[in-house]
Structures are given as structure tokens and as C-alpha cells.
Amino acid sequence: MIWGAIVVAAGHGERFGRPKQLVELAGKPMVAWSVEAFASMAEISELVIVTEPEFIEAMESIAHAAVQHATTSVVRGGPDRQSSVRQGLDALSNDVAAVLVHDGARPLVQTSDVRNGMRPVRPGTAALLANPIVDTVKVAGPDGKVTRTLDRSTLWAAQTPQFATARDLRRAHAEALRHGQPPATDDAALLERAGLDVMIVESAFANFKVTLPNDLVRAEALLRERAPGGVSEEEILVVECYVDRRAVDSVLLELEARAARVDEIERDLPGATVIRAYATNAALRGFGTRLHALAGEDALYTAHLSHLAPRSAV
């Protein structure tokens, strides 16, 4: 499955007190942190940044510096988040089969969480990152009187990215427009309204949204605590390919050409053959496009981090 990423970096930061897209955070513009995270992932072939007209040139400079192996574009946002995401969807090519949407004001997103969020996505099934709510939540009336207490064991705080097939997300946005629904605060709400199953994937790392000035201080501290990635190590990913049995040999040859180590082949599944392999993140650049060419558009693959290894090893 070929993935596209939409980073929403529009808005004027009313609660923050000023536009925050380009506020410096640990030595970089805030939005650069998430753009760099997605740019590092071989699975993402296209990246769109949605922003205000006055920030387009600056965002293009950030994208040019951060993104080397994906197609990038910067587009103008709409009057609200929902319309901004729709602008981003329109900028993705028809080759993109699945989409993740991320708030540019969440600079601490980790690629391991993103990959976990990608895994459940299928036609009719979407996903989002979230964390369980730890505080007791009260519902109150206009006068401030508590009317009930919610069961926090069932409550989750939604985050981004949020994930769906491109077809499902476009349909959810089109239906919202057609039925004149009020703007949704996130894409998961649109997908729920459209009848999709939306799966929660717990985020393992701090992934909060910078909303108030104090959030910036907290994010700065966490980013500076992160150990810089060593140039002597690289990510080794577990790759699972789901392909028609007639395409297995061609896919195995493609993996071999990418120096991947095949670990297991499950041929007895009713709908597809599963090929599990280990490959470097760099070796998977462009693999989604090749997989579609070799095995058809219904073929897909998922990946997640296995371990770090010396840069010359697989």
C-alpha cells in the first residue's frame, strides 16, 4: 500500500497567542519535527503540507531541506481544519492508496507509533493514535453543576496521525460536504460518521499538541532529552507483504534485490500469501510502487521496527 502524509500546519494559533507553525523549537521550526519524521519513513511516498498563504514559501524551504525520497507539495489551507485536510487530499496523486493526517503542532510524533497506526488500515477500517484518559471526567450543565461522571476506562484522548485508505477518507469528506454536516475536529469523527470501523492504537510516546505557551517549554525539554540518532546505526524493519500467490516469486526477487532477508512465507492463507522479511528502512524506498507493479493494487505491505543495527548490516 502506497502511503501519503498530510501535515496540517494552518491556523493562526489563537490560544497560543500567535501563529505557531514556524515557532522555533529545539533549534528547528516546530513543523519541521513532524515533517522530518515522515520524510524518514520509506513507506511514505508523498507528503503534503497544508498552511496559510503567508507561510507557503517558508514551508517549501522546510520540505526541500527535509524530504529527499518522497514527492512533496505545499498547499493553501481552508477556513477550518476539515477543509484544510480536504485541500491536502486533493494534492495527493491517485497512486496513493492510504493516507495519514497529522497536526503540525504535534512535534513529538515517533515513527514507531506511526507504523503501529498504519498496520490496522484496510478498506472499511481506519485508525488513530490515542492515549487513555487518566483523569476522572465530569459532565456539567451551563450552571457548572455536575450532571454525571464518565467511566474513564472507556475514554481515550485522540491524537494524530489518523489513518485510512485514501478512498475511505475522500468518501468521508465528500459525504460530510454533501450532507452539510458541521465541521469535525478530527478525521476520525468523519470516518465514524461514514460508517467505518475506527481502531485505537495506543501511542507509546509523548505526542501532545502544542496549544499554549507552556506546552512549548515542555516540548522543548523532551526534544532536547532525546538522544541524537547515531550515524553508525540504521533501522531494521520487519516487513510483511500480503500478495496473490501468483506474484510470490516476483516479490521475493524484488526483496532479494533490496538485500532483504526473508524470514517466513505463509502460503496456506485463503486470501493471500504472506511474506515476512527483514530490511533496512533505506532499502524499502519505493517498495510500495514496485509491489503494486509486481502484484497488483490489492497487494499491500506493513512494516515496524525490529531493531537498530550497524549501518552496513541487514
C-alpha positions in Angstrom: 0.0 0.0 0.0 1.5 3.4 -1.1 1.1 5.9 1.7 0.7 9.7 1.6 1.1 12.0 4.6 -0.8 15.3 5.1 0.7 17.6 7.7 -1.9 20.3 8.7 0.0 23.5 9.6 -2.7 26.1 9.0 -4.5 28.3 11.5 -3.5 31.4 13.4 -2.8 30.0 16.9 -5.5 31.9 18.8 -4.9 30.1 22.0 -1.2 30.1 21.6 -1.2 33.9 21.1 0.4 33.9 17.6 0.9 31.5 14.7 3.0 28.6 15.9 3.8 26.7 12.7 7.3 28.2 12.4 8.0 29.0 16.1 11.5 27.7 16.9 11.5 24.5 18.9 14.8 22.9 20.0 16.6 24.6 17.1 14.1 24.0 14.3 10.7 25.3 13.2 8.0 23.4 15.0 6.5 21.8 11.9 9.9 20.6 10.8 10.0 17.9 13.5 7.0 16.0 12.2 7.9 16.6 8.5 11.3 15.1 9.2 9.8 12.1 10.9 7.6 11.3 8.0 10.3 12.0 5.5 12.5 9.4 7.1 9.9 6.6 6.5 10.3 4.5 3.4 6.6 3.7 3.3 5.6 7.3 2.7 5.9 8.3 -1.0 4.1 11.6 -1.0 4.0 14.4 1.6 1.7 17.4 1.6 2.0 20.4 3.9 -1.2 22.5 4.3 -0.6 26.0 5.6 -1.5 29.7 5.5 -0.7 31.6 2.3 1.9 33.7 4.0 3.8 30.6 5.2 3.9 28.7 1.9 7.4 29.9 0.9 8.8 29.0 4.3 7.2 25.6 4.3 8.6 24.9 0.9 12.0 25.6 2.3 11.4 23.2 5.2 10.2 20.5 2.9 13.0 20.9 0.5 15.6 20.6 3.3 13.9 17.6 5.0 12.4 15.4 2.2 14.7 13.6 -0.2 12.8 10.4 -1.2 9.2 11.5 -1.4 7.2 13.8 -3.6 6.3 17.0 -1.7 3.9 19.9 -2.1 2.7 22.8 -0.1 -0.8 23.9 -0.5 -3.0 26.7 0.9 -5.4 25.7 3.8 -9.1 26.3 4.1 -11.1 28.3 6.7 -11.2 25.3 9.1 -9.3 22.1 9.7 -11.7 19.9 7.8 -11.4 21.9 4.6 -7.6 22.1 5.0 -7.4 18.3 5.1 -9.6 18.2 2.0 -7.1 20.5 0.3 -4.3 18.2 1.2 -6.2 15.2 -0.1 -6.7 16.9 -3.4 -3.0 17.4 -3.7 -2.2 13.7 -3.4 -1.9 11.7 -6.6 -4.2 8.8 -7.4 -1.2 6.4 -6.8 -1.6 7.0 -3.0 -3.7 4.1 -1.5 -3.6 5.1 2.1 -3.3 8.4 4.0 -2.2 9.7 7.4 -3.2 13.1 8.6 -1.1 14.8 11.3 -1.3 18.1 13.1 1.9 20.1 12.6 1.6 21.3 16.2 2.4 17.7 17.5 6.2 17.8 17.0 7.0 14.7 19.2 5.5 12.1 17.0 7.6 8.9 16.7 7.9 6.7 13.6 7.4 3.6 15.7 3.9 4.9 16.7 3.2 5.9 13.1 4.0 2.4 11.8 1.8 0.9 14.5 -1.1 3.1 13.4 -0.6 2.1 9.8 -1.0 -1.6 10.5 -4.8 -1.9 11.0 -5.7 0.1 8.0 -7.8 -1.7 5.4 -10.8 -0.8 3.2 -13.5 -0.1 5.7 -11.1 0.1 8.7 -9.3 3.3 9.8 -7.1 4.0 12.9 -5.8 6.8 15.1 -3.2 7.2 17.8 -4.6 7.9 21.2 -3.8 7.7 24.9 -6.1 6.5 27.7 -7.5 9.3 29.9 -6.2 9.1 33.4 -8.3 11.9 35.0 -11.9 11.5 36.1 -14.1 13.3 33.6 -17.2 15.2 34.8 -20.1 16.4 32.6 -21.6 19.7 33.8 -24.5 21.8 32.8 -24.4 25.5 31.8 -24.6 26.5 35.5 -21.5 24.4 36.3 -23.4 21.7 38.2 -22.1 18.2 37.6 -24.7 16.1 35.8 -22.7 12.8 35.6 -19.3 11.2 35.8 -18.0 9.3 32.8 -16.3 5.9 33.1 -12.7 6.8 32.3 -11.9 3.1 31.5 -13.6 3.7 28.2 -12.2 7.1 27.4 -9.3 7.9 25.1 -7.7 11.2 24.2 -7.4 11.3 20.4 -4.1 12.3 18.8 -2.7 12.3 15.3 -1.7 10.9 12.9 -5.1 9.4 12.0 -5.0 6.8 9.2 -7.4 5.5 6.5 -7.4 4.3 2.9 -7.4 7.3 0.5 -10.7 6.1 -0.9 -12.4 5.9 2.5 -11.1 9.3 3.7 -12.1 11.0 0.5 -15.6 9.4 0.7 -15.9 10.6 4.4 -15.1 14.1 3.4 -17.4 14.1 0.4 -20.3 12.8 2.5 -19.7 15.5 5.1 -19.9 18.1 2.4 -23.0 16.6 0.7 -25.0 16.3 4.0 -23.9 19.7 5.2 -22.5 18.3 8.5 -20.9 20.7 10.9 -17.0 20.7 10.7 -15.4 17.9 12.6 -12.5 18.5 14.9 -10.7 15.4 13.5 -10.8 13.0 10.6 -11.7 10.0 12.9 -15.1 11.7 13.6 -15.7 12.0 9.8 -14.7 8.4 9.3 -17.0 7.3 12.2 -20.0 9.2 10.6 -19.2 7.5 7.3 -19.7 4.1 9.0 -16.1 2.9 9.1 -14.5 0.9 11.9 -12.0 3.2 13.6 -9.4 1.4 15.7 -7.5 3.0 18.6 -3.7 2.4 18.6 -2.2 3.5 21.9 0.7 5.9 21.5 3.7 4.8 23.4 5.5 8.2 23.4 4.6 11.7 24.4 2.7 13.1 21.4 0.8 16.1 22.8 -0.3 19.1 20.8 1.4 22.4 21.5 -1.6 24.6 22.3 -0.4 27.0 25.0 3.0 28.7 25.5 3.8 26.4 28.4 3.4 23.4 26.1 6.3 24.8 24.0 8.5 24.7 27.1 7.6 21.1 27.8 8.1 20.0 24.2 11.5 21.8 24.1 12.6 19.8 27.1 11.5 16.5 25.8 13.0 17.0 22.3 16.4 18.0 23.8 16.3 14.9 26.0 16.1 12.7 23.0 19.4 11.0 22.2 20.5 12.1 18.7 20.4 9.3 16.2 23.8 7.8 15.6 25.0 7.8 12.0 26.6 4.4 12.6 23.2 2.7 13.1 20.1 2.3 11.0 16.6 0.9 11.4 15.9 -2.7 10.6 12.2 -3.2 9.8 10.1 -6.3 9.9 8.2 -6.2 6.6 5.0 -8.2 6.0 3.8 -8.4 2.4 0.3 -9.6 1.5 0.2 -10.8 -2.1 -1.5 -13.1 -4.5 0.2 -16.4 -4.6 1.0 -16.0 -8.3 3.1 -12.9 -7.5 5.2 -14.5 -4.7 8.2 -15.3 -6.8 8.4 -11.8 -8.3 8.1 -10.2 -4.9 10.8 -12.5 -3.4 13.1 -11.5 -6.2 12.4 -7.8 -5.5 13.1 -8.3 -1.8 16.4 -10.1 -2.7 17.4 -7.2 -4.9 16.9 -4.9 -1.9 19.1 -7.1 0.3 16.2 -8.1 2.4 16.3 -11.3 4.4 13.2 -13.4 4.0 12.2 -15.0 7.3 8.9 -16.8 6.5 6.4 -17.4 3.7 2.8 -18.4 4.7 1.2 -19.9 1.6 -1.9 -21.5 3.2 -4.0 -18.4 3.9 -7.3 -18.2 2.0 -6.9 -14.7 0.5 -3.2 -14.1 0.1 0.3 -15.3 0.7 2.2 -13.5 3.5 5.9 -12.9 3.1 7.8 -11.8 6.2 11.3 -10.3 5.7 13.8 -8.0 7.4 15.0 -5.0 5.5 16.6 -1.6 6.2 14.4 1.4 6.1 16.6 2.8 3.3 16.2 -0.4 1.2 12.4 0.0 1.3 12.4 3.3 -0.6 9.9 2.9 -3.5 9.0 -0.6 -2.5 5.3 0.2 -2.4 5.3 1.3 -6.0 7.2 -1.8 -7.1 4.9 -4.1 -5.1 1.9 -2.7 -6.9 3.6 -3.2 -10.2 4.5 -6.8 -9.5 1.4 -7.9 -7.5 -1.4 -5.6 -8.4 -3.1 -2.8 -6.5 -4.6 -5.1 -3.9 -1.2 -6.1 -2.7 0.0 -4.3 0.5 2.8 -4.4 3.0 3.2 -3.2 6.6 6.4 -2.6 8.5 7.5 -2.0 12.0 10.8 -1.5 13.8 12.7 -4.7 14.7 16.0 -3.3 16.0 18.9 -1.0 15.2 22.0 -2.4 13.6 25.4 -1.3 12.3 24.8 0.6 9.1 26.4 -2.0 6.9 24.3 -4.9 8.3 20.8 -6.2 7.5 
